[in-house]
Amino acid sequence: MIYLKTEDEIDLLRQANRLVGATLAEVAKFLRPGVTTRQIDQLSETFIRDHGAIPTFKGVPNANADPFPASVCTSVNEQVVHGIPNDIPLRDGDIVSVDCGALLNGFNGDSAYTFCIGEVSSDVKQLLKVTKESLYLGIDAAIAGRRIGDIGYAVQSHCEKFGYGVVRELVGHGIGREMHEDPMVPNFGHRGNGPIIKNGLCIAIEPMITMGSREIYVLDDGWTVITRDRKPAAHFEHTIAVHHGKAEIMSSFEEVEKIEGKIY
């Protein structure tokens, strides 16, 4: 069932998502070659808890693995999503997606950003640029009266123009008191298909785009999703509310982009 939010609930979602955006900005300040993803996780958890919230990813159950052991997902290079933080130092030329969730005052924030570590190749920068562009195109399509398929079509058509793969097995989602709610929000689809977009709809849109084949698989840890051809993948995510007929972005990349500069 799709649960449409009230003005008060949207305000609480906005607060949670602002915190997630601020957490990603703290990560941006810290990132450099030699940093480990476990350090990113520790920094993020401390920041979230210091602001009165709970990291929602920590302890998430999995039927095929132990519960998720960390507060953020850190997915490096060919890892698409759900990478588990570890002690391997990030190297110059790596990319890392940091996916962050926080529960504040009973409502969830969820956002992800793919960061460059040091000097990254031009072809990888283009992958990141196009993926981020597709996120905003998907958001622009989230207009009351249209359908969820319009969002997926906007993402897919943009990314496939560049020959990139659009992951099918993993999708965006509704969000509210629960981290994952209805509806599912695929990054592919046909215009005019799917549930109708209405005021009060709150969803996380999150393109997961690969440089090569869209084929993926899960590592033996039961969590980490990786590209089958081992080519890089990018992941960007915003949480939005459809408000007064159009999308309001409740999470934010503004501070991250100030810190990173115009890399791509």
Residue pairs with C-beta under 8 A, 6 or more apart in sequence:
1 182
2 174
2 181
2 182
2 183
2 195
2 201
3 174
3 176
3 181
3 182
4 198
4 199
4 200
4 201
5 13
5 176
5 200
5 201
5 202
5 241
6 200
9 107
9 176
9 202
10 200
10 202
10 241
10 243
10 248
10 250
12 104
12 105
12 106
12 107
13 107
13 108
13 109
13 175
13 176
13 202
13 239
13 241
13 250
14 241
14 248
14 250
15 104
15 105
15 107
15 109
16 53
16 102
16 103
16 104
16 105
16 107
16 108
16 109
17 109
17 110
17 111
17 239
17 250
17 251
17 252
18 109
18 250
18 251
18 252
19 48
19 51
19 53
19 102
19 104
19 109
20 100
20 101
20 102
20 109
20 110
20 111
20 239
20 251
21 109
21 111
21 251
21 252
21 253
21 254
21 255
21 256
22 47
22 51
22 255
23 44
23 47
23 48
23 100
23 102
24 98
24 100
24 111
24 113
24 253
24 255
24 256
25 255
25 256
25 259
26 43
26 44
26 47
27 40
27 43
27 44
27 72
27 98
27 100
27 115
28 113
28 115
28 255
28 256
28 259
28 260
29 259
30 39
30 40
30 43
31 40
31 90
31 96
31 115
31 117
32 90
32 117
32 118
33 89
33 90
33 91
33 92
33 94
33 117
33 118
34 89
34 90
35 89
35 90
35 117
36 85
36 86
36 87
36 88
36 89
36 90
37 74
37 76
37 83
37 85
37 86
37 88
37 90
37 96
38 70
38 85
38 86
38 87
40 72
40 74
40 85
40 96
40 98
41 70
41 71
41 72
41 74
41 85
44 55
44 71
44 72
44 98
44 100
45 55
45 58
45 70
45 71
45 72
48 54
48 55
48 71
48 100
48 102
49 55
51 104
52 104
53 102
53 103
53 104
53 109
54 102
54 103
54 104
55 71
55 72
55 100
55 101
55 102
55 103
56 101
56 102
56 103
56 108
56 110
56 179
57 68
57 70
57 71
57 72
57 73
57 99
57 100
57 101
58 68
58 69
58 70
58 71
59 67
59 68
60 67
60 68
60 179
61 67
62 68
62 222
62 223
64 218
64 222
65 221
65 222
65 223
66 222
68 82
68 84
68 223
69 84
70 84
70 85
71 100
72 85
72 98
72 99
72 100
72 101
73 81
73 82
73 83
73 84
73 97
73 98
73 99
73 112
74 83
74 84
74 85
74 96
74 97
74 98
74 99
75 81
75 82
75 83
75 96
75 97
75 99
75 224
75 225
75 233
75 235
76 83
76 90
76 94
76 95
76 96
76 97
77 94
77 95
77 96
77 232
77 233
78 226
78 227
78 230
78 231
78 232
78 233
79 97
79 224
79 225
79 226
79 233
80 97
80 167
80 170
80 208
80 210
80 216
80 225
80 226
80 227
80 233
80 235
81 97
81 99
81 112
81 170
81 208
81 225
81 235
82 99
82 223
82 224
82 225
83 97
83 223
83 224
84 221
84 223
84 224
90 96
90 117
91 117
91 118
92 117
92 118
92 119
93 117
93 118
93 119
93 120
93 121
94 117
94 118
94 120
95 114
95 115
95 116
95 117
95 120
95 124
95 128
95 232
95 234
96 114
96 115
96 117
97 112
97 113
97 114
97 115
97 233
97 234
97 235
98 112
98 113
98 114
98 115
99 110
99 111
99 112
99 235
99 237
100 109
100 110
100 111
100 112
101 108
101 109
101 110
101 179
102 108
102 109
103 109
103 179
106 177
107 176
107 177
108 175
108 176
108 177
108 178
108 179
109 239
109 250
109 251
110 175
110 179
110 204
110 237
110 239
110 251
111 204
111 237
111 238
111 239
111 251
111 252
111 253
112 206
112 235
112 236
112 237
113 236
113 237
113 253
113 256
114 128
114 131
114 234
114 235
114 236
115 260
116 124
116 125
116 128
116 260
116 263
116 264
120 128
120 263
123 211
124 211
124 232
125 263
125 264
126 162
126 264
127 164
127 209
127 211
127 232
127 234
128 234
128 263
128 264
129 264
130 158
130 159
130 162
130 164
130 209
131 159
131 164
131 207
131 209
131 234
131 235
131 236
132 234
132 236
132 264
133 158
134 154
134 155
134 158
134 159
134 187
134 207
134 209
135 155
135 205
135 206
135 207
135 236
135 237
135 238
137 154
137 155
137 158
138 151
138 152
138 154
138 155
138 187
138 205
138 207
139 151
139 205
139 238
139 240
139 247
139 249
140 154
140 247
141 150
141 151
141 153
141 154
142 150
142 151
142 197
142 201
142 203
142 205
142 240
142 242
142 246
142 247
143 150
143 197
143 242
143 245
143 246
143 247
144 197
144 198
144 199
144 242
144 245
144 246
145 196
145 197
145 245
146 196
146 197
147 191
147 192
147 193
147 194
147 195
147 196
147 197
148 183
148 184
148 185
148 186
148 189
148 193
148 194
148 195
148 197
149 186
149 189
149 190
149 191
149 192
149 193
149 194
150 189
150 191
150 192
150 194
150 197
151 172
151 185
151 189
151 205
152 185
152 186
152 187
152 188
152 189
152 190
152 194
153 188
153 189
153 190
153 191
155 166
155 187
155 188
155 205
155 207
156 166
156 187
156 188
156 189
159 165
159 166
159 187
159 207
159 209
160 166
164 209
164 210
164 211
165 209
165 210
165 211
165 212
165 213
165 214
165 215
165 227
166 187
166 188
166 207
166 208
166 209
166 210
166 214
167 187
167 208
167 209
167 210
167 214
167 216
167 233
168 186
168 188
168 214
169 216
170 208
170 216
170 225
171 184
171 185
171 186
171 187
171 206
172 184
172 185
172 186
172 187
172 203
172 204
172 205
172 206
172 237
173 180
173 181
173 182
173 183
173 184
173 185
173 203
173 204
174 180
174 181
174 182
174 183
174 185
174 201
174 202
174 203
174 204
175 181
175 202
175 203
175 204
175 239
176 202
183 194
183 195
183 203
185 203
185 204
185 205
185 206
187 206
187 207
187 208
187 209
197 242
198 242
199 242
199 243
199 244
199 245
200 241
200 242
200 243
201 241
201 242
202 239
202 240
202 241
202 242
202 250
203 239
203 240
204 237
204 238
204 239
204 240
205 237
205 238
205 240
206 235
206 236
206 237
206 238
207 234
207 235
207 236
207 237
208 233
208 234
208 235
209 233
209 234
209 235
210 216
210 227
210 229
210 231
210 232
210 233
211 227
211 231
211 232
211 233
212 227
212 229
212 231
213 227
213 228
213 229
213 231
215 227
215 228
215 229
216 225
216 226
216 227
216 228
217 225
217 226
217 228
218 224
218 225
218 226
219 225
219 226
227 233
237 251
238 249
238 250
238 251
238 253
239 249
239 250
239 251
240 247
240 248
240 249
240 250
241 247
241 248
241 250
242 248
